[in-house]
Amino acid sequence: MMNEQVRRIMTVNPRVADPNQSIESLVASMEKEGLNQLPVVEEGKLLGLITTYDLWKCLRSEGNTDGKTVRDLMTTNVVRITPLDKVGTAAELFMDKRFKTLPVVNLNNELKGVVTSFDVLRHILTEEYPRPILYKEVFS
């Protein structure tokens, strides 16, 4: 279960942000989709990650995001994994570093997907309980 490759549980073709996108546009799309973080990609290559925390930091320090782009606020020092890395590696990173999302890239830094802490949790649960009791029937 934890020795399986990340590519088995990752989300392929995730939503991404453009580095030149305005913060106003980004916030609108993140709110609409219910997202807290997005990989920032240019020409298929991962440049960074933009999170609600990045937005909060900017608002706290500057009071607004007027005229800012994703490139201005994104985090560029991003831990990433490859599709061949193990689910256990992702789980360990989530536990040690408190990450919520890990971009999955190939050796050329091209974004292939993302894996979230929820993806790992769902994988473990469905391996143990293929048909969870409370999943859809109670909370739909």
C-alpha positions in Angstrom: 0.0 0.0 0.0 2.7 2.6 1.0 5.2 1.1 -1.4 2.9 1.8 -4.4 4.0 4.5 -6.8 2.5 8.0 -6.4 1.3 7.9 -10.0 -1.4 5.4 -8.9 -3.1 7.9 -6.6 -2.1 11.4 -8.0 -4.5 13.7 -9.8 -3.5 14.1 -13.4 -4.2 17.3 -15.3 -4.8 19.4 -12.2 -5.9 23.0 -12.3 -2.9 25.3 -12.5 -2.2 29.0 -12.2 -0.4 31.0 -14.8 2.4 33.1 -13.4 1.1 36.2 -15.2 -2.4 35.8 -13.9 -3.8 38.6 -11.8 -4.4 37.9 -8.1 -8.0 39.0 -8.5 -8.6 36.4 -11.3 -6.8 33.8 -9.3 -8.8 34.4 -6.1 -12.1 34.2 -8.1 -11.1 30.9 -9.7 -9.9 29.4 -6.4 -13.1 30.4 -4.6 -15.2 29.0 -7.4 -13.4 25.7 -7.4 -12.9 25.5 -3.6 -9.1 25.3 -3.9 -6.5 26.3 -1.4 -3.4 25.8 -3.5 -2.5 25.6 -7.2 0.7 24.7 -9.0 2.1 27.6 -11.0 3.1 26.4 -14.5 4.6 28.0 -17.5 5.1 26.1 -20.8 4.4 22.9 -18.9 7.2 23.5 -16.4 6.5 23.9 -12.6 7.6 27.3 -11.4 6.1 27.2 -7.9 2.9 26.9 -5.9 0.4 29.6 -4.9 -1.6 29.1 -1.8 -4.2 30.9 0.3 -1.4 31.3 2.8 0.6 33.3 0.3 -2.4 35.5 -0.3 -2.9 36.0 3.4 0.8 36.9 3.9 0.5 39.6 1.2 -2.7 41.0 2.6 -1.2 41.1 6.1 2.0 42.8 5.1 0.7 45.1 2.3 -3.0 45.5 3.0 -4.0 44.6 -0.6 -3.0 42.7 -3.7 -3.7 45.5 -6.2 -1.6 45.1 -9.3 0.0 41.9 -8.2 0.3 38.7 -10.3 0.7 35.1 -9.3 4.5 35.4 -10.0 4.8 38.1 -7.3 3.3 36.0 -4.5 4.0 32.4 -5.4 6.3 30.2 -3.4 9.2 29.0 -5.6 11.0 26.8 -3.2 8.6 23.9 -3.5 9.2 20.3 -2.5 8.2 18.0 -5.4 8.1 14.3 -6.1 8.1 12.1 -9.2 5.4 9.7 -10.4 7.7 6.8 -9.4 8.1 7.9 -5.8 6.3 5.9 -3.2 3.0 6.8 -1.6 4.9 6.3 1.7 7.4 9.1 0.7 4.5 11.4 0.1 2.9 10.5 3.4 6.2 11.1 5.2 6.6 14.5 3.6 3.0 15.4 4.6 3.7 14.4 8.2 7.2 16.0 8.6 6.7 19.2 6.7 3.0 19.9 7.1 2.5 20.1 3.3 -1.0 19.7 1.9 -0.1 19.3 -1.8 2.9 17.9 -3.5 3.5 18.7 -7.2 4.4 15.5 -9.2 7.0 16.3 -11.9 9.1 14.3 -14.3 12.9 14.7 -14.6 12.4 17.7 -16.9 10.3 19.5 -14.2 7.2 19.1 -16.3 4.1 18.9 -14.1 2.4 15.5 -14.4 0.0 15.8 -11.5 -0.5 16.6 -7.8 -0.9 14.4 -4.8 -2.6 15.7 -1.7 -2.7 14.4 1.9 -6.3 13.6 1.2 -5.3 11.4 -1.7 -3.0 9.4 0.6 -5.7 9.1 3.2 -8.3 8.0 0.7 -5.9 5.4 -0.7 -5.2 3.9 2.7 -8.9 3.9 3.6 -10.1 2.3 0.4 -7.4 -0.4 0.6 -8.7 -1.4 4.0 -12.4 -0.7 3.4 -13.2 -0.9 -0.4 -16.7 0.3 0.3 -16.5 2.8 3.2 -19.6 2.8 5.4 -20.1 6.5 5.8 -18.7 7.7 2.5 -21.7 8.7 0.3 -24.8 7.4 2.0 -24.5 9.6 5.0 -22.9 12.8 3.7 -24.2 13.1 0.2 
